[in-house]
Amino acid sequence: MNFSTSAVGSLRIEIQDEAGNAIPGFGLADCPEIYGDFIDEVVKWKSGSDVSALAGKSVRLRFVMKDADLYSIRFR
């Protein structure tokens, strides 16, 4: 993820199913606040950063941003 936050800013990401419900292990409560200025930061949840179990499924991403700029995202 390519993003930048102010000194007091942050962002968190939730992965949701098609209906908009948080996928267990990938909810906002599972994602610690991310802050700084990075061009290639890996997003981590309490369970880690492996999202391969979601491959081939339709998902929605919910970004909660506080004084932050999001430039791009990429799944690997």
C-alpha positions in Angstrom: 0.0 0.0 0.0 1.2 3.5 -0.9 0.1 6.0 1.7 1.1 9.0 3.8 -0.3 10.2 7.2 0.3 13.2 9.2 2.0 12.9 12.7 -1.5 12.5 14.2 -3.0 10.6 11.3 -3.6 6.9 10.7 -5.5 4.4 8.6 -7.0 1.0 9.1 -8.5 -1.5 6.6 -11.3 -3.9 7.0 -12.0 -6.6 4.4 -15.8 -7.3 4.0 -17.8 -9.9 2.2 -20.2 -8.9 -0.6 -22.9 -7.9 1.9 -20.6 -5.5 3.7 -20.0 -7.7 6.8 -16.5 -7.9 8.2 -14.7 -11.2 7.4 -13.6 -12.8 10.6 -9.9 -12.0 11.3 -10.0 -9.0 8.9 -12.2 -6.5 10.7 -11.3 -3.0 11.8 -10.7 -4.3 15.4 -8.2 -6.8 14.0 -6.2 -4.1 12.1 -3.9 -1.9 14.2 -3.6 1.7 13.2 -1.0 2.3 10.5 0.8 5.5 10.2 3.8 7.0 8.4 4.8 7.6 4.8 5.4 4.4 2.8 5.3 3.3 -0.8 5.2 -0.5 -0.2 3.8 -1.1 3.2 2.2 -4.6 3.9 -1.1 -4.4 5.8 -1.3 -6.7 8.8 -4.2 -7.8 10.9 -3.9 -9.6 14.3 -3.8 -12.9 12.4 -1.1 -11.7 10.0 -1.0 -10.4 6.4 -2.0 -13.6 4.4 -5.1 -13.0 2.4 -4.7 -16.0 0.2 -7.8 -17.7 1.7 -9.8 -14.9 0.0 -8.5 -15.5 -3.5 -11.3 -15.8 -6.1 -13.9 -14.4 -3.7 -15.6 -11.1 -4.1 -14.7 -8.7 -1.3 -15.1 -5.1 -0.3 -12.4 -3.0 1.3 -13.4 -0.4 4.0 -10.7 2.2 4.7 -10.9 4.3 7.8 -8.6 7.2 7.4 -7.7 10.1 9.8 -5.6 12.9 8.2 -4.2 10.5 5.6 -3.7 10.1 1.9 -4.0 6.8 0.1 -2.3 6.6 -3.3 -2.5 2.9 -4.3 -3.1 -0.6 -3.1 -2.0 -4.0 -4.5 -2.8 -7.6 -3.5 -0.1 -10.2 -3.8 
